[in-house]
Amino acid sequence: MFESFLYAFLLSSLNVGVAFLVILYAARKKKKDFTKIVFASMVVRYIIVSASNWILLAYFASDKLVYGLTFMISTFILILVEILYINYRAKSLNS
């Protein structure tokens, strides 16, 4: 049960960690390029996370309910933090 929780939380944390790295990279670009880079990374990360979820659920996660709930809740919270950070970076770019 704990390993399912750990896999789900690590995957969602890794997803947001990569997002922060992409945002830091994109912040050095023009405003138009910033938006393209951030949205393209969202698509690529979504595909990678979906494939990773499938692999983890098929081969590693022992308790699918714990995995699913942990992944949903942690992803929701961490993506909310990501959105707030993007908003903060966008405001700092505009000023």
C-alpha positions as CSV (number, residue, x, y, z in Angstrom):
1,M,0.0,0.0,0.0
2,F,2.8,2.5,0.9
3,E,4.6,1.7,-2.4
4,S,1.5,2.6,-4.4
5,F,1.3,5.9,-2.5
6,L,5.0,6.5,-3.0
7,Y,4.9,5.7,-6.8
8,A,1.9,8.1,-7.3
9,F,3.4,10.9,-5.3
10,L,6.8,10.6,-6.9
11,L,5.3,10.6,-10.4
12,S,3.2,13.7,-9.8
13,S,6.1,15.4,-8.1
14,L,8.5,14.6,-11.0
15,N,5.9,16.0,-13.4
16,V,5.7,19.3,-11.5
17,G,9.5,19.4,-11.0
18,V,10.0,19.2,-14.8
19,A,7.4,21.9,-15.2
20,F,9.3,24.3,-13.0
21,L,12.5,23.6,-14.9
22,V,10.7,24.3,-18.2
23,I,9.2,27.5,-16.8
24,L,12.6,28.7,-15.7
25,Y,14.0,27.9,-19.1
26,A,11.0,29.6,-20.9
27,A,11.2,32.7,-18.7
28,R,14.4,33.6,-20.5
29,K,12.7,33.7,-23.9
30,K,10.3,36.2,-25.5
31,K,6.7,36.3,-24.2
32,K,5.4,34.6,-27.3
33,D,8.0,31.8,-27.1
34,F,7.3,31.5,-23.3
35,T,3.7,30.5,-24.0
36,K,4.6,28.1,-26.8
37,I,7.2,26.4,-24.7
38,V,5.1,26.0,-21.6
39,F,2.0,24.7,-23.5
40,A,4.1,22.3,-25.6
41,S,5.7,21.0,-22.4
42,M,2.3,20.4,-20.9
43,V,1.3,18.2,-23.9
44,V,4.6,16.2,-23.8
45,R,4.4,15.8,-20.0
46,Y,0.8,14.7,-20.3
47,I,1.7,11.9,-22.7
48,I,4.7,10.8,-20.6
49,V,2.7,10.8,-17.4
50,S,-0.1,8.8,-19.0
51,A,2.3,6.2,-20.3
52,S,4.0,6.1,-16.9
53,N,0.7,5.7,-15.1
54,W,-0.2,2.8,-17.4
55,I,3.2,1.1,-16.8
56,L,3.0,1.6,-13.0
57,L,-0.6,0.4,-12.8
58,A,0.1,-2.6,-15.0
59,Y,3.3,-3.8,-13.4
60,F,4.2,-2.1,-10.1
61,A,1.3,-0.5,-8.1
62,S,-0.1,-3.1,-5.8
63,D,-3.1,-1.2,-4.6
64,K,-4.8,0.6,-7.5
65,L,-7.2,2.6,-5.3
66,V,-4.5,4.1,-3.2
67,Y,-2.4,4.8,-6.3
68,G,-5.3,6.4,-8.1
69,L,-6.5,8.6,-5.2
70,T,-2.9,9.7,-4.3
71,F,-2.1,10.5,-7.9
72,M,-5.3,12.5,-8.4
73,I,-5.0,14.5,-5.2
74,S,-1.3,15.2,-5.4
75,T,-1.5,16.1,-9.1
76,F,-4.4,18.5,-8.4
77,I,-2.5,20.2,-5.6
78,L,0.8,20.3,-7.4
79,I,-0.7,21.6,-10.7
80,L,-2.5,24.3,-8.8
81,V,0.9,25.3,-7.4
82,E,2.3,25.2,-11.0
83,I,-0.4,27.4,-12.3
84,L,0.2,30.0,-9.5
85,Y,3.9,29.9,-10.3
86,I,3.3,30.4,-14.0
87,N,1.0,33.4,-13.1
88,Y,3.7,34.8,-10.9
89,R,6.4,34.4,-13.6
90,A,4.1,35.9,-16.3
91,K,3.5,38.9,-14.1
92,S,7.2,39.4,-13.5
93,L,7.8,39.1,-17.2
94,N,5.2,41.8,-18.0
95,S,6.7,44.3,-15.5
